[in-house]
């Protein structure tokens, strides 16, 4: 799916991409009515800001084969509550979940080696997170979060 392919399609509600290998930069950015994303097992890359500002997005199923989630991929998805990051992911890029104000549960796999700046900034509902021991965390990765427990 190419860059900006469905950007700002305000009435698009569901995405099921089964034969797709790559989601381009800003492919679904600003799809305000999008609530559910199911990506097939062939997806390897999700581009920068691919789903940014999908303000009604509550569910995103990310297959384990994804090795790259671009910077700010889910920025401003304020209805997103839970994310399970794919097993092949090595870096949580900057701004990936910036201002996802309803995000309360994140599962970070052991493969993640680095969490970049502002990756979870302003995720005000995120109060507990389990980070693998070997993961390096940028000092501003959780800026303005209310994390009570990090392990």
Secondary structure, DSSP 8 states (H G I E B T S, - for coil): --TTTTTT-TT--EEEESS-SEE-TTTTTT-TT--EEEE-TT--EE-TTTTTT-TT--EEE--TT--EE-TTTTTT-TT--EEE--TT--EE-TTTTTT-TT--EEE--TT--EE-TTTTTT-TT--EEB--TT-EE-TTTTTT---SEE-
